[in-house]
Amino acid sequence: MCSNIIGWARIGHQLEDLFKRLKQYIETESFKNEAIIEGFMKIDYLFNQKHKPRKPWWDDKLDKQVRSHYYQQILAKPTVLGDDFVDENLTEKELYKHTVLELLPFDYAYYKNTGKIVEKQSLILFYYDQKANETKLFTSPVEAFDLPVVS
């Protein structure tokens, strides 16, 4: 398909624009596992940011109340995201200000350990550590939380 026909002749120079176009392409080609592809795109996009993005290129699937409930559980029991996350010792203010929490349609930790995709929802939290100037990723299966799986 010609890029001029769908209005892509002039793509912006922001990373968000590239990801929006890639998502549109994936949707037009009707790939089998669009949700999984989008999950990996989110990981790539979020992990390569130096600061918490203001407005992501995707539609937010977690409403504010559900997201807040997950954050409250993380604050109450930080071990749910592992010992490395506990070591960060984030305050509630830091958690809300410097992190992004997203729902994935696959178990990211399992994928990282085995290279295999298992369609089991997981939460992934990106922490934008301003002191160390790096982005850190933490994940846990949704079932580790006291909230039902949200689709």
SVG drawing of the C-alpha trace seen along z (x, -y; Angstrom):
<svg xmlns="http://www.w3.org/2000/svg" viewBox="-12 -15 35 37">
<polyline fill="none" stroke="black" stroke-width="0.4" points="0.0,0.0 1.4,-3.4 2.2,-5.6 0.7,-8.6 -2.7,-6.9 -3.0,-6.4 -1.4,-9.7 2.0,-8.5 4.0,-10.7 5.1,-12.9 5.8,-11.0 6.7,-12.9 10.1,-12.6 8.9,-11.4 9.3,-7.9 5.6,-7.8 4.8,-8.5 6.8,-5.5 5.1,-3.2 1.6,-4.5 2.4,-3.8 3.7,-0.3 0.6,0.5 -1.6,-0.7 0.4,1.5 0.0,4.5 -3.8,3.9 -4.1,3.7 -2.2,6.9 -4.3,8.8 -1.5,10.7 -2.5,13.7 -1.3,12.5 -1.7,8.7 -2.1,8.4 1.2,10.2 3.0,8.1 1.6,4.9 2.8,6.2 6.4,6.5 6.1,3.1 5.1,1.6 8.1,3.2 10.5,1.9 9.0,-1.6 8.9,-1.9 12.2,-0.3 14.0,-2.7 12.7,-5.9 14.8,-7.9 11.8,-9.5 8.2,-8.4 6.4,-9.1 3.5,-11.6 1.1,-10.1 1.7,-6.6 0.9,-5.7 -1.6,-3.0 -5.1,-3.1 -4.8,-2.6 -6.5,0.7 -6.2,0.3 -8.6,-2.2 -7.4,-4.6 -9.1,-2.8 -7.7,0.6 -4.2,-0.8 -4.4,-2.5 -5.5,0.8 -2.4,2.6 -0.2,-0.2 -1.6,0.1 -0.9,3.8 2.6,3.2 3.2,0.7 1.7,3.1 3.7,6.1 6.6,5.0 7.9,8.6 5.2,9.3 7.7,7.7 10.8,9.5 13.7,8.7 15.3,6.3 12.2,4.2 12.2,4.3 15.7,3.0 14.5,-0.1 12.6,-1.0 10.2,-3.4 7.9,-5.7 4.3,-6.0 5.1,-9.4 8.1,-7.9 6.0,-4.9 3.3,-7.1 5.7,-9.7 8.4,-7.6 6.8,-4.3 4.5,-3.0 2.4,0.0 1.0,2.1 -0.9,5.3 0.6,7.8 -1.3,10.7 1.7,13.1 4.0,14.1 7.0,11.8 9.2,13.4 8.6,16.9 9.4,15.5 12.7,14.0 13.7,17.2 12.7,19.7 12.2,17.7 8.7,19.2 5.4,17.3 2.7,18.4 -0.6,16.6 -1.0,15.8 -1.4,12.2 1.3,10.4 1.9,6.9 5.0,5.1 6.3,2.1 8.9,-0.3 10.8,-2.4 12.6,-5.4 15.4,-5.8 16.5,-9.4 19.5,-9.0 21.0,-6.1 19.7,-7.5 18.3,-4.1 15.1,-2.3 14.4,0.8 11.7,3.4 9.9,5.5 7.1,8.1 4.8,10.5 1.9,12.7 -1.5,11.0 -2.6,13.9 0.0,12.8 -2.3,9.9 -5.6,9.8 -7.4,8.4 -9.1,10.5 -7.5,10.6 -8.7,7.6 -9.1,7.8"/>
</svg>
